[in-house]
Amino acid sequence: MTFFESYQRAGKIASEVRERARKKYHVGTTVFRICESIEAEIREMGGTPAFPVNVSLNDIAAHYTAEPNDILEVKDRDILKIDIGVQVDGYIADTAVTVCYDPKSEELVRVAEMALNEAVKVAKADTKSNEIGAVIESTIVKHGFKPIQNLSGHSLERYTIHAGRSIPNIKTIGPSFSLSSNQAYAVEPFVTTRDGQGVVYEGKVRNIFSITSRKPSKNQEADIFLDQLWNKFKTLPFAIRWITDLFDEPKARELIEVLVKKRNVHAYPILVEGNRKLVSQAEHTLIPSTNFTYVTTL
């Protein structure tokens, strides 16, 4: 397959899996079951998860995935963000949906989708990233909500989810890059309530990891483990529940902790809204050209 065909295939899988997740009734279901079932669907369709499915509830904006046998259940008043990544031969589709069953939160969810749709309309080759941010912010504010100003979309490269370019969710001042043809980008508005702070902070939970260095840690067992992780995931993120085939959970956690301290592995903290207010999210992956933008995850 060409790189574009791989992006197409990854996007089709991600889109179909996302829409099934959107339609399911998740109340009473554990986040473990949600993550495992979505990741199994991705594999059954011929893709590979590009990162552990994120199942971030309520004021947690991002970066929560299920622990092994996680007993946390979705409740009827929860707002659940499901962030899905699919890779085919290293080419990534990144997409997200927010589901809720409380009528009071429906508008928060709807506005995230509206902001995403408006952003996609203007995202073409040579469009400035701050123009996209301005459209996202104005759409959100116009409907009485706030964007999360320190979360952003991002460029994608092969085996790399965050590839160095950021697409803001607010209007920014100063230098701004232009979107390039045949380059993949993820656009992902995050929305909170009017009384939210509009900023996220790092929480204490860190249960998503990725390799940042293959430099020997001087711990033989940890270095063997690091090689095993590299062979499975390269630079893509992973979760503890993905590596219990290598070691049992306590040992895996011990070795991960060694590698985090040695800076071979990065641990991603959950991101929590500053005033602990609800957050919604919507996301698509797109590849712009001069006259047309191909949304791989539509």
C-alpha positions in Angstrom: 0.0 0.0 0.0 1.1 3.6 -0.6 1.3 5.9 2.4 -2.0 7.5 1.3 -3.7 4.1 1.1 -2.4 3.2 4.6 -3.9 6.5 5.9 -7.2 5.7 4.2 -7.3 2.3 5.6 -6.4 3.4 9.2 -9.0 6.2 8.9 -11.8 3.9 7.7 -11.2 1.5 10.6 -11.0 4.3 13.1 -14.2 5.9 11.8 -16.2 2.7 11.9 -15.0 1.8 15.4 -15.7 5.3 16.7 -19.3 5.3 15.3 -20.0 2.0 17.0 -18.7 3.4 20.3 -20.8 6.5 19.8 -24.0 4.4 19.5 -23.4 2.0 22.4 -24.9 2.4 25.8 -21.9 2.5 28.1 -23.6 3.1 31.4 -22.7 0.3 33.8 -19.8 -0.8 31.7 -16.3 -0.8 33.0 -13.7 1.3 31.3 -11.6 -1.8 31.0 -14.3 -3.5 29.0 -14.7 -0.4 26.8 -11.0 -0.2 26.0 -10.5 -3.9 25.4 -13.5 -4.2 23.2 -12.6 -1.2 21.0 -9.0 -2.3 20.7 -10.1 -5.9 19.8 -12.4 -4.4 17.1 -9.5 -2.5 15.6 -7.4 -5.7 15.4 -10.3 -7.7 13.9 -10.6 -5.1 11.1 -6.9 -5.4 10.2 -5.5 -2.4 12.0 -3.4 -2.0 15.1 -4.2 0.4 18.0 -1.8 3.4 17.6 -2.2 4.1 21.4 -4.3 2.7 24.2 -7.9 3.8 23.9 -8.4 6.9 26.1 -11.6 6.8 28.3 -11.5 10.1 30.1 -14.5 10.9 32.3 -16.0 14.3 33.2 -13.3 16.8 34.2 -10.5 14.6 33.0 -9.9 15.9 29.5 -7.4 13.3 28.2 -4.9 10.5 28.9 -6.8 8.1 31.0 -6.8 4.5 29.8 -8.0 1.4 31.7 -5.7 -0.3 34.1 -5.6 -4.1 34.0 -9.0 -5.2 35.2 -10.0 -1.6 35.9 -13.4 -1.7 37.8 -14.3 2.0 37.1 -17.8 2.1 35.6 -19.5 4.7 33.5 -22.4 6.3 35.4 -25.6 7.8 33.9 -24.5 11.4 34.6 -20.9 10.9 33.3 -19.5 12.5 30.2 -17.2 10.0 28.5 -14.5 11.0 26.0 -13.4 8.0 23.8 -10.1 8.8 22.0 -9.1 6.2 19.4 -5.9 5.7 17.4 -5.4 3.2 14.6 -2.2 2.6 12.7 -1.7 0.7 9.4 2.0 0.2 8.6 2.7 3.1 11.0 0.4 5.6 9.4 -2.1 6.9 12.0 -5.7 7.9 12.2 -6.6 9.7 15.4 -10.2 10.4 16.2 -12.4 11.0 19.2 -16.1 11.2 20.3 -17.8 12.3 23.5 -20.8 10.3 24.7 -23.2 11.2 27.5 -26.7 10.3 28.6 -27.5 13.4 30.6 -29.5 15.9 28.7 -27.8 18.7 30.6 -24.5 17.8 29.0 -25.7 17.3 25.4 -25.0 20.9 24.3 -21.4 20.6 25.6 -21.0 17.6 23.4 -22.7 19.2 20.4 -20.5 22.3 20.5 -17.3 20.2 20.4 -18.6 18.5 17.2 -19.6 21.9 15.7 -16.2 23.4 16.4 -14.6 20.5 14.8 -16.8 20.7 11.7 -16.1 24.4 11.3 -12.3 23.8 11.7 -12.3 21.1 9.0 -14.1 23.5 6.6 -11.1 26.0 6.7 -8.3 23.5 7.0 -6.7 23.4 3.6 -3.1 23.5 2.4 -1.6 26.9 3.2 -4.2 27.7 5.9 -2.5 29.1 8.9 -2.8 27.1 12.1 -3.9 30.2 14.0 -6.8 30.6 11.6 -8.1 27.2 12.5 -7.7 28.0 16.2 -9.6 31.2 15.8 -12.5 29.4 14.1 -12.6 26.8 16.9 -12.6 29.4 19.6 -15.2 31.6 18.0 -17.5 28.7 17.5 -17.2 27.5 21.1 -17.5 31.0 22.6 -20.5 31.9 20.4 -22.4 29.0 22.0 -21.6 30.0 25.6 -18.7 27.7 26.4 -14.9 27.8 26.7 -12.1 26.1 24.7 -9.4 24.4 26.6 -6.6 26.8 25.6 -3.6 24.6 26.5 -4.7 21.5 24.5 -4.3 21.4 20.8 -4.4 19.3 17.6 -1.1 18.1 16.1 0.7 16.9 13.0 1.1 13.2 12.5 4.1 11.3 11.1 4.7 7.6 10.6 4.8 5.9 14.0 4.6 9.4 15.6 1.4 10.8 17.0 2.6 14.2 18.1 5.0 15.1 15.3 6.0 18.6 16.3 3.3 20.9 14.9 0.4 22.1 17.0 -3.0 23.3 15.9 -4.4 25.5 18.6 -7.9 25.6 19.9 -7.8 29.3 20.4 -6.8 32.4 18.4 -3.1 32.9 18.9 -0.9 35.9 18.2 2.6 35.6 16.7 4.2 33.2 14.2 2.0 30.5 12.8 2.8 27.6 10.5 0.8 26.8 7.3 -0.7 23.4 6.7 1.2 21.4 4.0 -0.2 19.2 1.3 0.0 15.5 1.8 0.7 16.0 5.5 -1.6 14.4 8.1 -3.0 16.5 11.0 -5.3 15.8 13.9 -7.7 18.6 14.8 -9.3 18.2 18.2 -11.3 20.8 20.0 -11.8 20.4 23.7 -14.7 22.3 25.3 -15.6 23.1 28.9 -18.3 25.1 30.6 -18.5 28.9 31.0 -17.4 28.6 34.6 -14.5 26.3 33.7 -11.0 27.6 33.9 -10.3 26.7 30.3 -6.9 25.2 31.2 -5.9 21.7 32.1 -3.3 20.6 34.7 -1.5 17.4 35.1 -3.1 14.9 37.5 -1.4 12.2 39.6 -2.5 9.2 37.5 0.0 8.2 34.8 -1.0 5.0 33.0 0.0 5.6 29.4 3.7 5.3 28.5 6.0 5.6 25.5 9.7 5.0 24.8 11.8 8.2 24.5 15.3 6.8 24.6 16.9 3.4 23.9 20.1 4.4 25.8 21.1 1.6 28.2 19.7 2.1 31.7 22.5 0.1 33.3 19.8 -2.2 34.7 20.1 -5.5 32.7 16.6 -6.7 33.3 15.1 -3.2 32.5 17.2 -3.0 29.3 16.0 -6.4 28.1 12.4 -5.2 28.9 13.1 -1.9 27.0 14.1 -3.9 23.9 11.0 -6.0 24.2 8.9 -2.8 24.4 10.6 -1.3 21.4 10.0 -4.4 19.3 6.3 -4.3 20.2 5.5 -0.5 20.1 8.5 1.5 18.7 7.7 5.1 19.7 4.0 4.6 20.0 2.3 4.8 23.4 1.3 1.7 25.4 -0.4 0.7 28.6 0.4 -1.7 31.4 -2.5 -4.0 30.3 -0.7 -4.4 26.9 2.5 -5.8 28.4 1.4 -8.3 31.0 2.3 -11.0 28.4 5.9 -10.0 29.0 5.9 -9.9 32.8 3.2 -10.1 35.5 1.6 -6.8 36.4 3.7 -6.0 39.6 7.0 -6.8 37.8 5.9 -4.8 34.7 5.1 -1.8 36.9 8.5 -2.1 38.7 10.4 -2.2 35.4 8.4 0.7 33.9 9.2 2.7 37.0 12.9 2.1 36.5 12.7 3.1 32.9 10.7 6.3 33.7 13.3 7.3 36.3 16.1 6.7 33.8 14.2 8.8 31.2 13.9 5.9 28.8 10.2 6.0 29.0 7.8 8.9 29.4 4.7 8.5 31.6 1.7 10.6 30.4 -0.3 12.2 33.2 -4.0 12.6 33.0 -5.1 16.1 32.2 -7.7 17.7 34.5 -9.7 20.8 33.9 -8.5 23.6 36.2 -11.9 24.2 37.9 -12.8 20.5 37.8 -15.6 21.2 35.2 -16.8 18.9 32.5 -14.9 18.6 29.3 -16.0 17.4 25.9 -13.8 16.5 22.9 -14.2 15.8 19.2 -11.5 14.9 16.7 -10.7 14.1 13.1 -7.6 13.3 11.1 -7.2 15.1 7.8 -4.8 15.5 4.9 -5.2 18.9 3.2 -4.5 19.8 -0.4 -5.0 23.2 -2.1 -8.6 22.7 -3.2 -9.7 19.8 -1.1 -9.1 18.4 2.4 -9.4 14.6 2.8 -10.8 13.7 6.2 -9.6 10.2 6.8 -11.8 9.6 9.8 -15.0 11.0 8.5 
